[in-house]
Amino acid sequence: MRIVPPHAPEPQDSVDWFDPQPASTASLPDPEPLVSNLALCVIEAMAGVRDIEQLARWVSADVYRALLVRVQHAARARTARRQSAKRPNVHVQLTTLQSPTDGVIEAVVVMDVGPRVRAIAMRLDGMDRRWRATSLNVL
């Protein structure tokens, strides 16, 4: 009889275990409230009335960095025009969601923001039992 030692996990196995784990759509909450609220929060952050750090939990690192740059540019523009930050009067006109594959939602939110109409396109990926925006564009 020969004793075979148990399989020791490879270092890569443990790294993969701690990486964000994909989730199926069935195991995730309804994405519609997140889509609407995230779009509103992005508009408020660009207007200077919401702290960008409040969005960090719901967006990927790349999206956060891009939003941070956009918020900083908006703040500089307000300073140059000598305008203070004002809470925008926002009305959601349209929200469209579709799921190209399991665990992925692509959404567009059209919002009336005072004199402008803005469209926010985003992609949500299911990771670690919650939705996270991995792509977000404000048009």
N, C-alpha and C positions, 0 to 999 in steps of 0.2 A: 504494500500500500504506500502511496506517495501523497504527501500533503501538498496541496497547491495553495499558495498564499492568495488571499483575496486581491481582487483587482484594485490597485491604488489609483485614485483619480489623477488624471493628468492635470498639470497646472492650468491648461486651457479649459478643461471641464469646469473648474471652480470659477474661472473668470466668466464663462458663459452663464453660469448659474446666477451670478450677481448682475448680469446685464439686464436691461429692460426686457421683460418677457412679453411677446405679442399676445393679444387676447382676441377671442372671437366676438363678433357683434352680439351674439346671444348672451354673453356673459358681461356685457357692458350696459351702462344706463342709457336712457334715451338721449341722443346727442342734441336734439333741437334746443332745449334750454341753454346748453353750453354754447352752441353756435350763436344764438341771439345775444347772450350776455357777454361773450368774448368780443363780439363785434362792437357792442356798446362800450365796453371797457377800453378797447383800442382807440375809439373815437375820443373818449374822455381823456385818455393818456396823451393823445396828440394835442388836445385842447389845453392841457396843463392842469387839469383838475383831478387827475387820478395818478397815483404813484405807479410807475412802470413795474416795480417789484411785485405788485399785487398780481401781475399776470404770469410771473415766472413759473408757477406751479402748472399752468395749463398750456405752456408752449415749450417747444424744444429750445435748446441752447442757440441754434442758428436763428430761429425766429425771434428769440429774445434780443439777440445782438442787432438784428435788422430793425426791430421796433425801437430799440434804444437810440440808434442813430437817427431814425425818423423823428422821435420825440425830441431829441436834442436840437435838430434842425428847426422844428416848429417852435421850440422855446427861444432860439436865437432870432427867428423871424419876428416873434411877438415883441422881444426886447428891442429890436431895431425899429419897429413901428410904435414903440412905447405903448403897447397894449398889455393889459393885465389878463390873466387867465380867467375865462368865463365858462361856466357850465353850458355846454351846447344843448339846444332844444332838439332832441333826436326823436324821430318817429320811424319805426321799422315799416317799410313799404312791402317788402317781399323777402321771404326766406325759402331757399330751395336746397334740398339735400338729396344726394344720391350715394349709393354704395357700389363702387366698381368691383370691389372684392370683399371678402369677409374680413372684418376688423378694420375697414377703411371707410371713411365718410368724406365726400367732397361736398362743400357747401358754398353758397353765395348768399350774402345778406345785402339787400339794397336799403339804404337808410336816407331819409330826408334830414339833412343837418343844416338847419337854417336856410341860407340862400343856395346851398349846394345839395346835390344828391351824390352820395358816395356808395360805391359797391366794395364789399370786402369778400374776397375769395379765400377760402381756407381748405386745408386738408387735415382731417383728424385721423390719427392712427391709434388703435387700441393698444395701450401698453400698461402693464402692471395693473390690470382691472380698472383702468380709467382712460378717458379720451385725452389725447395730447395733440395740439396743433403742430404739425411738422412743416407746414407751409402756410404763409399768410401774406396776402397782398391787399393793400388799400388802393383802390382806383378812384 
